[in-house]
Amino acid sequence: MKNFRLTEKEVKTLAKRYPTPFLVASLDKVEENYQFMRRHLPRAGVFYAMKANPTPEILSRLAGLGAHFDVASAGEMEILHELGVDGSQMIYANPVKDRRGLEAAQKFNVRRFTFDDPTEIPKMAEAVPGADVLVRIAVRNNKALVDLNTKFGAPVEEALDLLLTAQKAGLHAMGICFHVGSQSLSTAAYEEALLVARKLFDEAEEMGMHLTDLDIGGGFPVPDAHGLNVDLAAMMEAINKQIDRLFPDTAVWTEPGRYMCGTAVNLVTSVIGTKNRGEKPWYILDEGIYGCFSGIMYDHWTYPLHCFGKGAKKPSTFGGPSCDGIDVLYRDFMAPELKIGDNVLVTEMGAYTSVSATRFNGFYLAPTIIFEQQPEYEARITDDNEIKDKAAV
């Protein structure tokens, strides 16, 4: 999977126009990721997990492509409603729902829900009687970066009883859902979960309960600082083949978040201070662990760092601007000598970065600019067309 990456020239010209730090999002890359998934996993419709990156332009581009949306709160429903997305294109996929979320679901006509505990049933039945519900089951995957099944998912043996209880409460038992975990590198985890789901579908049919929908969650991986040692196309195709075999007549959905936007955003930051500590150079950036680098803490992620200076590279430490000693981003990173004012580029900054940033110490949040709205985009398109023309000759 090729990522979106600004050139050194683009970084410098953008940094003259906008004060750092700022994020640059490529809507074309988001669309490319969406189309890649639709091509290699055609059986699964898309509910974009907007918690990964709710930038309005990204949401609008995906909505225009036909994507639906995975929402977790009233706030996320309100954002989509303001963009013209109808509630029928949303799934309230937070297994535990609060009052505001249920009121928003009723207001915006959100009719599809997931749950994993009997205490959720009366809440949904009262707020949105007759709504479609899918029970979320716990599945195993020790190869996921973030295991979501310690907190979410009903035991498999309780799933059908939960659906029956929901049906008796006036809800529509629609299907099964699962999530194998974030940044999953294992096709086997999906295939095993699909087998479990198939067994539940068959048992439900024997009980007189016809299930129509299966939600296989997200978890599809993207490259990190160490690359991606998975053939993503082959992974999706293997999952699609298993869906065709096991669920030929079932509506299937997936909930990609990181996959859709992780590779589509760059961060441009600058050196605001230099130090020499322990005989090693330190560079202080104007963005840190409380800003877009929050994913280091919350998402267990390492972001690819790119320096443009020349000269011999030395093991260097990069820190953020806050007055907290924990705000250290990279240690022993091989970097050339940098000066105050030098720009630094960070790629793969699209998922779980700006969305969890804070105003700690009063620092401003890094804004997001859209690459396709910049002159640099037109210049890149022109250059690409010239290269194609020369190749054709």
N, C-alpha and C positions, 0 to 999 in steps of 0.2 A: 504494500500500500504506500504510494508516494504521498508525502505530506505537502502542505502549503508552506513555502519558505521565501521570505523576502531576500532580495539580493543586498549586498553591501551598499550599492548605489541607492536602492530604494529606501533602505533604512536611514541613510544620511539625509536624503531629500525630505522624507517624511518627518524626521526629527527637526528639520529646520522650520517645518510648517506647524508642528504640534509639540508642545512641551512634554518631555518624558516624565513619568512612564505612561505608555498607552498601548492598548491592544489593537491589533489589526486582524479583522475577520474576513475570510474569503467565502462569500456565498456560493461561488462556483464550486469550491471544494466541498462544501456541505452538500450541494446538489450531486456532485460526482459520487460522494459516499452513499447517498440515498439510492442513486441509480445502480451502483455496484451491488448493493444489497438486493434490490428488486430483481436484478439480472441473475444473481447466483442463489437467491433464496426466494423464488417467485411465489411459493405457496403461502408465505407469511406476510400479511399486511403489517404496516408500521404504525405503532404508537410511540412517537418520540418522547423519551423521558426528559421533559424540559428542565428538570432540576439540574441537569448537567450544564446547561447554558441557555438561559431564557432571553438572550438578546433578541429584541423584537424583530429585527430584520431576518435573523435566522428562522424564527418561528414563521414569519410570513412567507419566506421562500419555501419552507417545507410544506406549509398549508397549501400553497399554490401547486405543489407537486402531487398533492393528494394524501399527504400524511395525516394521521390522526395523532392524538397526544395523550400521554400518560401524565396525569396531574395528581398532586399530593395534598393540595390545600385550597382554601377559598382564594387566596392570593393568586395562585397559578391559574385558576379558572377565570378570575377577573382579567388577568393579562390577556388571555386568549380571547375572551369575549370582546375586549376593546379592540382586538385585531380582526374581529369579524368571524372568529371560529365558533361554530355552533356546538352546543353541548353534546350533540349526537356524535361528534368527532373526538370526544374525550372519554377516558376511562379513569375513574377515581380509584387509583391503584394503591393508595395508602391503606394497609390493612386495619389501621386504627384511625377512626374518623372523629373529628371534633364537631362541635355544634355549628361553628361558622362554615366549615366545609360542607356539611350536610345541607345547611340553608342555601349555600351558593349552588350546590348541585340541584336542588329543587328549583331555584331561581333561573338557572341557565339550562335547565332540561338535560342534565347529565344523568343518564339512565343505566350506566354500566359500572359495576363496583367489584372489587375483590375484598375478601375477608379471610381470616384464618382462626377465628375464635367465636364461640356461641354468643358472647356478650355483644358482639357487633350486630347481630341479627335484629333485635328489637329496635336499635337505633336506626338502622336502614329502613326497616319496615314502617316505622312511624314517619320518617322524613320523606321517603320516596317509595310509597307503596307500589308494588308491582314491578320494581326495578329488576334488571338483569344482574345476577350475581355469579361470580366464579370463586370457588374456594381455592386458596393458595396452599399448596402442599410443600413440605420441607423435602429437599433433595440433597444428595451428597456431592461434593466436589472439592477435594483437597488441593486442586491445582488452580483455584481461583485466587486472585490477589486479595479480594475482600469477600469473605464468606458472609452472605446475608442470611443464611439459614439458621444461624444461632439465635437470631432475633425474630425472624418471620417464618411462617409456614406451619400449617397444622400437620400432625402425624398422619401419614398416609391412611392408616386404619380408621381414622376419625373423619376423613374427608366426606364420604357419602352421607354419613349421619348429619354432618353440618349442612349439607345441601338439602337433605330432607327436612330438617328443622326450618331452614330458610323458606322452603316451599310451603310448609304449613303456616308460616307467618305471613304468607301473601306475596312473597318475592318469587321471581322466576329463576329457578336453578338452571343456569346457562352452561356452565362448564368448569374446567380445571385450569389453574395456572401455576407456574413455578418460575423460579429464577435460580440459575446455577451459580451465581456469584459474579462479581465484577472482574473484568479483564481475565476471562476464562480462556485458558490455552488448551482445553481438552474437548474434542468432539465427543468423546466417550461420555462425558457428563450429560450432554444433551440427549444422546442416544439412550442412555439408561433411564433418564427422566421420562422420555417419550414412551418407553416400554411400561413404566409404572402408570403413566397417564392412560395408556391404551387399556390396561387392565381395569382401571377405575371406570372408564367409559363403558366397558363391557358389563361390569357388575351393576352399574347404574341402569343400563338397559334392561337387565334381568329383574331389576326392582321396579320397572315401569317408569323410570325417569330418563327421558331422552335428552342427552347433552349434545349441544351443537357447536360449542366454541372451545378452543384451546389456546391459551396464552403462554408462550415459551419464554417470556421475560427478555432480558437483555444480556449483557456480559461479553459481547463480542469485542475482541482485543484490538488495540492500536499500538503503533510503535512507541517505545519510550526511549530513554537515552542510550539503551543498549540494542535498539532495533526491535524486530519482531520475528521470532523464530517459528512462525506458523504461516502456512499457505492459507490465507483467509478465504480465497475463492473456493479452494478444495474443502475447507471446513464448512462453509455455508452450503455447498453442493451436497456434501455428505448428510448434513442435517435435513436438507430439502428432500433428499432421496428417502430418508427414514420417515419423514412426514407423509410423503406420497404412499409409502408402503403401509403405514399404520393408520393414517387418518385421511383416506381418499375422499371422504364426503364431509369433512369437518372444516369449519372456518378457523384458520390459524392466524395468530398475531404474534408479533414480537415487540419488545420495548427497548430499542437501542437508545443509549444516551451518549456515553463516551465515544462509541464508534462513530456516531454521526458528526460530532463537532470537535473531537479531540485533536484531529490533525489539521483543522481549518483555521486556527488562530495562532498568531505570533505576538510576543511581547517585545516592545522596544523600550529598553531602560538605559540609564546612563550611570557612569561612575561619578559619585559626588564626593568621594574621599578616598585617600590612599594611606596605608600604614605599613609598617614593617614590624611584625610581631613574631618572636621566636625565630628570627632570621628568615621569615617567609613573608612574601608580599600579601597584603590584605587589600581588597577592593570593596568599598561600600557603595552599593547601588541605591537608586532612588525608589526601588520597589523591593518588598521583602516578605517575610513569613506571614505577616498580618495582612498582606495584600494578595496579589495574584499567586504568590508562591504558597498560599495557604494549603494547597494540595499536597505539599511535602508532608505536612502534619496530618491532615484529614483524609488524604487519599493515598498515602503511602507511595507517592510518585516521585520519579526523578525526571526533570525536564532537560532536554538537550540545550546546552549553552554554547553560543557561538561568539567568539571574539574576533575582531578585525585587525588588531595590532600586528605589527611585524616584529621580527627578532626572535631570539631564543625563548622557548617556553619553559616556565618554571612552575613547580607545584605552588598553587595559589589558593587563597581562601576568599570567598565572596560572601559578604554579609548584607543584610537589609538595613534600612535607615532608622529603625525604631531604637528606643533606649532599653531594649530587652536583650540580655545575653543569649537567649535562645534563637535570636534572629540571625542565624548563620545558614547559608543556602548551599554552598559547595565547599568542600575541603580537599586540598591536594589536587585541585583541578589544574591541568596543564594549560597555562595561559601565557601569552606574550606580555611584555610590560605595557601597562595601560596608564593613561593619564586622566586627571579629572576632566570631565566633559566627553570622554570617549563613550560611544554607544555600544551596547551589548544586545545581541538578539537571542531570544529564547523561543524555541518552537514547541509544537504539541501542547499549547497552552489553552486549548479550547474547552476542556471539560473539568469541572470542579475546581476552578481557579478563581475567576472574578466573582462567581456566585457565592463563594464563602469568604470573600475579602471583608475586612472590617476597617473602621476609622480609628483604630488604636493609635494613640499619640497624636490624634488629630490630622494624620496624613490623609490627603484626598484619595478617593478611589480612582484607579486608572480607567479612563474612558475607553470605549471601544469604537474604533472607526472602521468603516466598511471599505475594503480594498477596491471593490468594483466602482466605488464612487470617487476614487482618486485618479489624478492624471497618470500616476505610475501604472495603473491598470491598462489604460489605453496604450501607453508606451510599450508595455509588455505584449499586448495583443498585436501591435504593429510589428514588433521585432519577431514574434513567432510567425506571423504571416510572411515576412520577408525571408525567413529561414526556409519555410515550406516552399516558397516560390523558387528559391535558388536550388533546393533539392529536386524540384520538379524539372528544372532545366537540365 
